[in-house]
Amino acid sequence: MNRQRHFDAIIAGSGVAGLYCALQFPAEKRILVLCKDAMSVSNTDLAQGGVAAVLNTQNDSFALHKEDTLIAGHRENDEHAVDILVREGPDDVRRLYTEFGVEFDKQPDGSLNATLEGGHSRRRIVHHKDSTGHEIATRLCAAVTARPNITVAEHTLLYRLDRIDGGFFAHVLTADGAAVYAAPYVVLATGGIGQVYRYTTNAPIATGDGIRLAWEMGCRIAHLDYVQFHPSSFAGGDPHTRQRFLISEAVRGEGARLLNGKGERFMHLYDDRLELAPRDVVAKSIMLESRRQADEHFYLDIAYKGADFLKNRFPMIYEKCLQAGVDMTKQPIPIFPCHHYLMGGIAVNENAKTDLDRLYAAGECACTGVHGKNRLASNSLLEGLVFGRRAAQDILRHSAGERFDPPPLPAPDDLSGAPLPAGLADTVNDVMQRAAFVLPDLGAVREGLKTVDRMIARLKSGHFALSKDYVETLSLATVAHIILKELQAK
Ligand SMILES: Cc1cc2nc3c(=O)[nH]c(=O)nc-3n(C[C@H](O)[C@H](O)[C@H](O)COP(=O)(O)OP(=O)(O)OC[C@H]3O[C@@H](n4cnc5c(N)ncnc54)[C@H](O)[C@@H]3O)c2cc1C
């Protein structure tokens, strides 16, 4: 990376929200994109099912997409934010294929092949086979890399933001030690919190760092207990595997049947929409059925659709199941719920601005209110696009004619200190599994809160070495604290 230390904006995160935000800035704006791992490591890269957008108004409408979003969100959504999402989203999705070369699957006649997912009343999910996120991430990474005005700092972890007159000092950890950058605007696009839980579909980067930073700076954090558990993560193979791969919603959308351990369908006992009920309903139904049967074995059966269809429609899921010894074209896939997505986050307005002047948040770390209590499948890539773009547009509006004269950069922090004790992150995972997995346990919430509060106090007063492990453990414990507090208050 070059030696430049002052930028027009710093964006923390190279997922869909951070990359698409960076691409909105004109050539004369110097943008720094920070990513704590390689640029390609993100939840965005893992997304399978697709992006929801009304691209064809013959059989669909913004009103229907909005209504589906509100039903899934238990009508706790911010309706104005949902309007923005469903009305502006289609243009952002079109830009993905017209400007950035994203290849969505097409019908033989050349039109886009939109599919159905749980909770959607129309086929409006555009996708690239079953690896839509990888396709989008790859194209956006290439576009960002080709822009001379955007500097990407890989393996560079943002751990503190100091407010200064007219902007921020951003303190980062790199392989060579600590460093400091300055900018008048910062966008947090640091993604989700999956690593707080024992089992998650999320990438290892999902430790809630941006949420912790915003919390420490006094920003409002909204609905952090609105966590989505995906009903169907792969439960075959090694039961101790932490990062579980997802059996996409689209598998149910294409007609898969949910079976209990006796091989019986059971969704009719819990919801009239059966397998196409929104994912929170399906995840809770599985947990209730699990209690009824005193059994944790569950399956998704789609073998009846035939090998040709399944290998073509779900090539990645087919391969991954096969590697783990399950042939989905011949047998049901073992599944169980696991942590998947965060609806809450750093509270932002319709332009992705936090309560703090010049600080923005977009993507999974932010709470725009579009998802309400439960996200409708395939609305989150869309949210990252729409509100990542809006953050950049708001910054451009406000920075017009502005001049940023930061004080001299401070010396980077001293990293030395005591080594971090092993096992702290596991303790957070254990607490959250007991207290806050799908159906919360209020007794375990009270106990868990004491444990994580003791841990936070120890982390803050223990004079530990400033390392990636230290920063991420502090983020995990802080996020757990906020979630447990919210649950306790209910
Ligand atoms: C398995 C899976 C399947 C999914 N399928 C779909 C789907 O089909 N459709 C859909 O709409 N959504 C889907 N989602 C959800 C969706 O992928 C995510 O919500 C979305 O991609 C989040 O994008 P983001 O830009 O907010 O964060 P991410 O894509 O997670 O990117 C976060 C970025 O922040 C960086 N970062 C984090 N902390 C720091 C720090 N301290 N310093 C510097 N950088 C930092 C990371 O390195 C990374 O670059 C899926 C998610 C998963 C896990």
The ligand as an SDF file (V2000), in Angstrom:
LIG
                    3D

 53 58  0  0  0  0  0  0  0  0999 V2000
  -24.0540  -18.2740    3.8860 C   0  0  0  0  0  0  0  0  0  0  0  0
  -24.7860  -16.9800    3.6390 C   0  0  0  0  0  0  0  0  0  0  0  0
  -25.7290  -16.9060    2.6110 C   0  0  0  0  0  0  0  0  0  0  0  0
  -26.4160  -15.7130    2.3720 C   0  0  0  0  0  0  0  0  0  0  0  0
  -27.2800  -15.6440    1.3170 N   0  0  0  0  0  0  0  0  0  0  0  0
  -27.8660  -14.4600    1.0220 C   0  0  0  0  0  0  0  0  0  0  0  0
  -28.6750  -14.3130   -0.1460 C   0  0  0  0  0  0  0  0  0  0  0  0
  -28.8500  -15.2450   -0.9170 O   0  0  0  0  0  0  0  0  0  0  0  0
  -29.2290  -13.0940   -0.3830 N   0  0  0  0  0  0  0  0  0  0  0  0
  -29.0530  -12.0200    0.4340 C   0  0  0  0  0  0  0  0  0  0  0  0
  -29.5930  -10.9440    0.1630 O   0  0  0  0  0  0  0  0  0  0  0  0
  -28.2760  -12.1350    1.5340 N   0  0  0  0  0  0  0  0  0  0  0  0
  -27.6780  -13.3120    1.8320 C   0  0  0  0  0  0  0  0  0  0  0  0
  -26.8770  -13.4060    2.9370 N   0  0  0  0  0  0  0  0  0  0  0  0
  -26.6480  -12.2160    3.7630 C   0  0  0  0  0  0  0  0  0  0  0  0
  -25.7110  -11.2780    3.0330 C   0  0  0  0  0  0  0  0  0  0  0  0
  -24.7290  -12.0210    2.3630 O   0  0  0  0  0  0  0  0  0  0  0  0
  -25.0330  -10.3180    3.9990 C   0  0  0  0  0  0  0  0  0  0  0  0
  -25.9730   -9.7500    4.8530 O   0  0  0  0  0  0  0  0  0  0  0  0
  -24.3550   -9.1830    3.2410 C   0  0  0  0  0  0  0  0  0  0  0  0
  -23.5430   -9.7100    2.2380 O   0  0  0  0  0  0  0  0  0  0  0  0
  -23.5380   -8.3380    4.2020 C   0  0  0  0  0  0  0  0  0  0  0  0
  -22.7810   -7.4510    3.4520 O   0  0  0  0  0  0  0  0  0  0  0  0
  -21.8990   -6.3660    4.1910 P   0  0  0  0  0  0  0  0  0  0  0  0
  -21.2460   -5.5680    3.1070 O   0  0  0  0  0  0  0  0  0  0  0  0
  -22.7030   -5.6500    5.1810 O   0  0  0  0  0  0  0  0  0  0  0  0
  -20.8240   -7.2210    5.0380 O   0  0  0  0  0  0  0  0  0  0  0  0
  -19.8240   -8.3730    4.6090 P   0  0  0  0  0  0  0  0  0  0  0  0
  -20.0690   -8.8170    3.2280 O   0  0  0  0  0  0  0  0  0  0  0  0
  -19.8280   -9.3850    5.6540 O   0  0  0  0  0  0  0  0  0  0  0  0
  -18.4110   -7.6230    4.6360 O   0  0  0  0  0  0  0  0  0  0  0  0
  -17.8590   -7.1690    5.8500 C   0  0  0  0  0  0  0  0  0  0  0  0
  -16.5130   -6.5520    5.5650 C   0  0  0  0  0  0  0  0  0  0  0  0
  -16.0770   -5.8340    6.7110 O   0  0  0  0  0  0  0  0  0  0  0  0
  -14.7040   -6.0950    6.9590 C   0  0  0  0  0  0  0  0  0  0  0  0
  -14.4380   -5.8470    8.3790 N   0  0  0  0  0  0  0  0  0  0  0  0
  -15.1030   -6.3260    9.4540 C   0  0  0  0  0  0  0  0  0  0  0  0
  -14.5700   -5.8220   10.5900 N   0  0  0  0  0  0  0  0  0  0  0  0
  -13.5460   -5.0130   10.2190 C   0  0  0  0  0  0  0  0  0  0  0  0
  -12.6030   -4.2150   10.9230 C   0  0  0  0  0  0  0  0  0  0  0  0
  -12.6050   -4.1300   12.2520 N   0  0  0  0  0  0  0  0  0  0  0  0
  -11.6760   -3.5440   10.2050 N   0  0  0  0  0  0  0  0  0  0  0  0
  -11.6480   -3.6230    8.8580 C   0  0  0  0  0  0  0  0  0  0  0  0
  -12.5210   -4.3420    8.1290 N   0  0  0  0  0  0  0  0  0  0  0  0
  -13.4580   -5.0310    8.8080 C   0  0  0  0  0  0  0  0  0  0  0  0
  -14.5250   -7.5270    6.5290 C   0  0  0  0  0  0  0  0  0  0  0  0
  -13.1650   -7.8190    6.3310 O   0  0  0  0  0  0  0  0  0  0  0  0
  -15.3720   -7.5390    5.2590 C   0  0  0  0  0  0  0  0  0  0  0  0
  -14.6200   -7.0170    4.2000 O   0  0  0  0  0  0  0  0  0  0  0  0
  -26.1760  -14.5900    3.1930 C   0  0  0  0  0  0  0  0  0  0  0  0
  -25.2420  -14.6760    4.2290 C   0  0  0  0  0  0  0  0  0  0  0  0
  -24.5470  -15.8500    4.4510 C   0  0  0  0  0  0  0  0  0  0  0  0
  -23.5520  -15.9170    5.5520 C   0  0  0  0  0  0  0  0  0  0  0  0
  1  2  1  0
  2  3  1  0
  2 52  2  0
  3  4  2  0
  4  5  1  0
  4 50  1  0
  5  6  2  0
  6  7  1  0
  6 13  1  0
  7  8  2  0
  7  9  1  0
  9 10  1  0
 10 11  2  0
 10 12  1  0
 12 13  2  0
 13 14  1  0
 14 15  1  0
 14 50  1  0
 15 16  1  0
 16 17  1  0
 16 18  1  0
 18 19  1  0
 18 20  1  0
 20 21  1  0
 20 22  1  0
 22 23  1  0
 23 24  1  0
 24 25  2  0
 24 26  1  0
 24 27  1  0
 27 28  1  0
 28 29  2  0
 28 30  1  0
 28 31  1  0
 31 32  1  0
 32 33  1  0
 33 34  1  0
 33 48  1  0
 34 35  1  0
 35 36  1  0
 35 46  1  0
 36 37  1  0
 36 45  1  0
 37 38  2  0
 38 39  1  0
 39 40  1  0
 39 45  2  0
 40 41  1  0
 40 42  2  0
 42 43  1  0
 43 44  2  0
 44 45  1  0
 46 47  1  0
 46 48  1  0
 48 49  1  0
 50 51  2  0
 51 52  1  0
 52 53  1  0
M  END
$$$$
